[in-house]
Amino acid sequence: MMGVLVLGVVVLAPTIASFAEQRQKISALRAEVSAQESEVQRLRDERERWNDETFIMTQARERLTYVMPGEVSYLVIDDRTEAAKADASTEVSADVTESKGDWMSTILSSVLTAGLAPAAGDAP
């Protein structure tokens, strides 16, 4: 009886191991198929969005900065350093501050400085 039991284990062990390995492969392949199906669905949804004229106009405005005829587009470039951008996240004081100085003389000096500056194309 013991010999038959040992013979059964020896014969069935490789079969059971290959069966478990095949089940793991099937499980992995099913997960891969599921991921690919979700990707296909995402791409179908995106294709449907591109069939909508409003979506196309929105993408052209955002990605390519296109505007409709008669509209004016303003492009604001943030040329601050990373440190300045980080400082901008700090809270701003709500208290009103009083500037020290005469605003009229500040404006006059600014206008004179701008007026007397050499033109951009002139060599210094």
C-alpha positions in Angstrom: 0.0 0.0 0.0 2.8 2.4 0.9 4.5 1.7 -2.5 1.3 2.6 -4.4 1.1 5.8 -2.4 4.7 6.7 -3.1 4.2 5.9 -6.8 1.1 8.1 -6.9 3.0 11.0 -5.4 5.9 10.6 -7.8 3.6 10.5 -10.8 1.2 13.3 -9.7 3.7 15.8 -8.3 5.1 17.1 -11.6 1.5 17.3 -13.0 0.3 19.3 -10.0 3.3 21.6 -10.2 2.7 22.3 -14.0 -1.0 22.8 -13.3 -0.2 25.4 -10.6 2.3 27.1 -12.9 -0.3 27.2 -15.8 -2.9 28.7 -13.4 -0.5 31.5 -12.5 0.2 32.2 -16.1 -3.5 32.3 -16.9 -4.1 34.7 -14.0 -1.2 37.0 -15.2 -2.5 37.0 -18.7 -6.1 37.8 -17.6 -4.8 40.7 -15.6 -2.8 41.9 -18.7 -5.9 41.5 -20.9 -8.0 43.5 -18.3 -5.4 46.3 -18.3 -5.3 46.4 -22.1 -9.1 46.5 -22.3 -9.2 49.5 -19.9 -6.5 51.2 -22.1 -8.6 50.5 -25.2 -11.7 52.0 -23.5 -9.7 55.1 -22.5 -8.5 55.5 -26.1 -12.0 55.1 -27.4 -13.3 57.7 -25.0 -10.5 60.1 -26.1 -11.4 59.5 -29.8 -15.0 60.3 -29.0 -13.9 63.6 -27.3 -11.9 64.5 -30.4 -15.1 64.2 -32.5 -16.6 67.1 -30.5 -15.9 70.5 -32.1 -16.0 72.3 -28.8 -13.3 70.0 -27.4 -11.1 70.6 -30.5 -11.5 74.4 -30.1 -10.6 74.2 -26.4 -7.5 72.1 -27.1 -6.4 74.6 -29.8 -6.9 77.4 -27.4 -5.0 75.7 -24.5 -2.2 73.9 -26.3 -1.6 76.1 -29.3 -2.8 79.5 -27.9 -5.1 80.0 -30.8 -7.8 82.7 -30.6 -11.0 83.3 -32.6 -11.0 86.3 -35.1 -11.5 89.5 -33.2 -10.3 88.2 -29.9 -7.2 89.5 -28.1 -4.9 87.0 -26.4 -2.6 88.0 -23.6 0.3 85.7 -22.6 1.6 86.1 -19.1 5.1 84.7 -18.6 6.1 84.0 -15.1 9.8 84.7 -15.1 10.3 84.6 -11.4 12.9 82.3 -9.9 11.8 79.1 -8.1 12.6 80.8 -4.7 10.4 83.7 -5.6 7.6 81.4 -6.6 8.0 79.6 -3.2 7.8 82.9 -1.4 4.6 83.8 -3.2 2.9 80.9 -1.5 3.3 82.6 1.9 0.5 84.6 3.3 0.2 88.3 2.4 -0.4 90.8 5.2 -3.8 92.5 5.1 -2.5 95.6 6.8 -2.3 98.8 4.8 1.2 100.2 4.6 2.1 103.8 4.1 4.9 104.5 1.7 7.6 106.9 2.8 8.2 109.6 0.2 6.5 112.0 -2.2 4.7 110.2 -5.0 4.8 113.2 -7.3 8.6 113.5 -7.2 8.8 109.7 -7.7 6.7 109.9 -10.9 8.6 112.9 -12.2 12.0 111.2 -11.7 10.7 108.0 -13.3 9.5 109.9 -16.4 12.7 111.8 -16.7 14.8 108.6 -16.4 12.7 106.9 -19.1 12.8 109.9 -21.4 16.6 110.4 -21.1 17.5 106.8 -21.5 19.1 105.8 -24.8 17.0 104.1 -27.3 17.2 100.2 -27.4 18.9 100.2 -30.8 21.5 102.9 -30.0 25.0 101.8 -28.9 26.1 103.3 -25.5 
